[in-house]
Amino acid sequence: MRNMPAILVVEDEPAIAELVLVNLRHSGFRPTWAMDGVTAQREIDAATPDLILLDWMLPGDSGLQLAKRWRGDVRTKEVPIIMLTARGDEADRVAGLDAGADDYIAKPFSTRELLARVRAVLRRKAPQTDETKLEVGALKLDPVTHRVTFEDQAIKLGPTEYRLLQYLMGHVERVHSRAQLLDKVWGDQVYIEERTVDVHVKRLREALGAAGAMLETVRGAGYRLTAEVNLAQDPGRSK
């Protein structure tokens, strides 16, 4: 039982929660149910889950508020979060991702899709086997310590932005389409839109500061990381 991934389901609709819980149990997971943020926090304090399925519309604090809070907590900042919500337009998806969610599923959803996304997110959380230090100019990434620096200054990245940067630094100067990045960074079993890549590239650029100029947009093709760039330029020049 201890090797079964623990999943916290934060959902205030009992019928939906029961459907999700049953399918998770049948698929080899250990789900726990919380109806609101207070109960969810109590469960997290007792035992940190391997993944959180988080409804947006909850009594009390919303899922968006909870995602932001947990991303700022040292215990939960690395725990993957998948948001479940009836709010499915682009603005809401972007808001969910910006709050720290790793994935976003709009209601109604199929249980097959939900389980596929859960497995994919957990695969991405698995430790990297490649421990090679990466350097592109003054930008450095150490997968052993999980630290990123630019000109010896530490850079703080979220888990998805870290994986994105690690992949790009390992394939410097190559142009990658959004579909290729979804496959290599997010996993080929994740049913998310290419727009997700743009959101995380924007967040990565902002986090990199001056080094954000190294992450180039190749119009009509995708993105690439390059050392051949004038770092005095505005890092946000390509959007």
C-alpha positions in Angstrom: 0.0 0.0 0.0 2.9 2.4 0.7 4.1 2.3 -2.9 0.7 3.4 -4.2 0.7 7.1 -5.0 -1.4 9.1 -2.5 -3.8 11.6 -4.2 -5.8 14.3 -2.4 -9.1 15.0 -4.1 -10.4 18.4 -3.2 -14.0 18.5 -4.5 -17.2 19.8 -2.8 -19.7 17.8 -5.0 -20.0 14.3 -3.5 -21.2 12.6 -6.7 -18.1 13.8 -8.6 -15.8 13.1 -5.7 -17.1 9.5 -5.4 -16.7 8.9 -9.2 -13.1 10.1 -9.0 -12.3 8.2 -5.8 -13.6 4.9 -7.1 -11.7 5.2 -10.4 -8.5 6.2 -8.6 -8.7 3.2 -6.2 -9.4 0.8 -9.1 -6.3 2.2 -10.9 -3.9 1.6 -8.0 -3.9 4.9 -6.3 -4.6 5.9 -2.6 -7.1 8.7 -2.8 -8.3 10.9 0.1 -11.3 13.2 -0.1 -11.5 16.8 1.2 -14.6 18.9 0.7 -13.0 22.3 1.2 -9.7 24.1 1.7 -9.7 23.7 5.5 -10.1 19.9 5.4 -7.6 19.7 2.6 -5.0 21.6 4.6 -5.6 19.3 7.5 -5.0 16.2 5.3 -1.8 17.8 3.9 -0.5 18.6 7.4 -1.0 14.9 8.3 0.7 13.6 5.2 1.9 15.3 2.0 0.2 13.8 -1.0 1.9 12.8 -4.2 -0.6 14.7 -6.3 -3.6 17.1 -5.7 -6.8 17.1 -7.8 -8.2 20.5 -7.0 -11.7 21.8 -7.8 -11.8 25.6 -8.7 -15.2 26.4 -7.1 -15.1 25.5 -3.4 -16.7 26.8 -0.2 -14.4 29.2 1.5 -11.0 29.7 -0.3 -11.2 28.9 -4.0 -9.1 26.3 -5.7 -7.1 29.2 -7.3 -6.3 30.7 -3.9 -5.4 27.2 -2.5 -3.1 26.5 -5.5 -1.2 29.8 -4.9 -0.9 29.1 -1.2 0.4 25.6 -1.7 2.9 26.7 -4.3 4.3 29.1 -1.8 4.6 26.5 1.0 7.9 24.6 1.2 6.1 21.3 1.9 3.8 21.5 -1.1 5.6 23.6 -3.7 6.7 20.5 -5.6 3.5 18.6 -5.3 1.7 18.4 -8.7 -1.7 20.0 -8.9 -4.4 19.2 -11.5 -7.3 21.6 -11.5 -10.8 20.2 -12.1 -13.3 22.9 -13.0 -16.4 23.8 -15.0 -14.6 27.0 -16.0 -13.2 26.0 -19.3 -12.4 29.1 -21.3 -8.9 30.2 -22.2 -8.7 33.0 -19.6 -9.6 30.6 -16.8 -7.1 27.9 -18.0 -4.3 30.5 -18.1 -5.3 31.8 -14.6 -5.1 28.2 -13.3 -1.7 27.6 -14.8 -0.5 31.0 -13.6 -1.6 30.0 -10.1 0.7 27.0 -10.2 -1.4 24.2 -11.6 0.5 21.6 -13.6 -2.6 20.7 -15.7 -6.2 21.7 -16.1 -9.2 19.5 -16.8 -12.6 21.1 -17.7 -15.8 19.5 -16.5 -17.4 17.3 -17.6 -14.4 15.0 -18.2 -14.0 11.3 -18.9 -12.4 9.2 -16.2 -10.0 7.7 -18.8 -8.7 11.2 -19.6 -8.4 12.0 -15.9 -6.4 8.9 -15.1 -4.2 9.4 -18.2 -3.4 12.9 -17.0 -2.7 11.8 -13.4 -0.3 9.1 -14.6 1.4 11.6 -17.0 1.9 14.2 -14.3 3.3 11.6 -11.8 5.7 10.4 -14.5 7.0 13.9 -14.9 7.5 14.3 -11.2 9.8 11.2 -11.2 13.4 12.1 -10.5 15.6 12.7 -13.5 18.2 10.0 -14.1 20.5 12.3 -16.1 22.6 14.2 -13.5 24.8 16.0 -16.1 25.4 19.7 -15.2 24.3 22.0 -18.0 25.9 25.3 -19.0 24.8 27.8 -21.7 27.0 30.8 -21.4 26.5 32.2 -17.9 23.3 30.2 -17.4 23.9 27.0 -15.3 21.6 24.2 -14.2 22.6 21.5 -11.7 20.1 18.6 -11.7 21.7 17.1 -8.6 21.0 20.1 -6.4 18.1 21.3 -8.6 19.7 24.8 -8.7 19.7 27.3 -11.6 22.0 30.3 -11.7 22.8 33.1 -14.1 26.1 34.9 -13.6 26.3 33.1 -10.2 22.9 34.6 -9.1 20.3 32.1 -8.0 17.1 31.8 -10.1 13.9 30.4 -8.6 11.8 28.3 -11.0 8.6 26.4 -10.6 8.8 22.6 -11.4 7.4 22.9 -14.9 9.6 25.9 -15.8 12.6 23.9 -14.4 11.8 20.9 -16.6 11.3 23.2 -19.6 14.6 24.9 -19.1 16.5 21.7 -18.5 15.2 20.3 -21.8 16.1 23.4 -23.7 19.5 23.7 -22.2 20.1 20.0 -23.2 19.2 20.9 -26.8 20.7 24.3 -27.2 20.3 26.2 -30.5 17.7 23.7 -31.7 14.2 25.0 -32.6 11.4 23.1 -30.9 7.8 23.3 -31.9 5.1 23.6 -29.2 4.0 20.0 -30.0 7.5 18.8 -29.5 7.9 20.5 -26.2 4.5 19.1 -25.0 5.8 15.7 -25.9 9.2 16.0 -24.3 8.5 18.1 -21.3 4.8 17.4 -20.5 4.6 13.8 -21.8 3.0 12.3 -24.8 -0.1 11.1 -22.9 -1.1 14.6 -21.7 -4.2 16.0 -23.3 -3.4 19.7 -23.0 -3.4 22.5 -25.5 -0.3 24.0 -27.1 -1.2 27.3 -25.5 0.1 25.8 -22.3 3.6 26.0 -23.7 3.3 29.7 -24.4 2.1 30.3 -20.8 5.1 28.5 -19.3 7.6 30.0 -21.7 6.4 33.4 -20.6 6.8 32.5 -17.0 10.2 31.0 -17.6 11.4 34.2 -19.4 10.2 36.4 -16.5 11.9 34.2 -13.9 15.2 34.2 -15.9 15.3 38.0 -15.8 18.2 39.2 -18.0 18.8 35.7 -19.2 15.3 35.6 -20.6 16.7 37.1 -23.8 18.4 33.7 -24.4 15.0 32.1 -24.9 14.0 33.1 -28.4 10.7 32.8 -30.2 11.2 31.6 -33.8 8.1 32.9 -35.6 6.0 30.2 -37.1 8.3 27.4 -35.7 8.5 27.5 -31.9 11.2 28.2 -29.4 14.9 27.8 -28.9 17.6 28.5 -26.3 20.7 30.3 -27.6 23.9 31.7 -26.1 24.3 33.9 -29.2 22.2 36.9 -28.0 22.8 40.4 -26.8 21.8 40.2 -23.1 21.5 43.9 -23.0 18.4 43.6 -25.0 14.9 43.5 -23.4 14.3 39.8 -22.5 10.7 40.2 -23.2 11.1 41.4 -26.7 9.8 38.1 -28.2 6.3 37.1 -27.1 
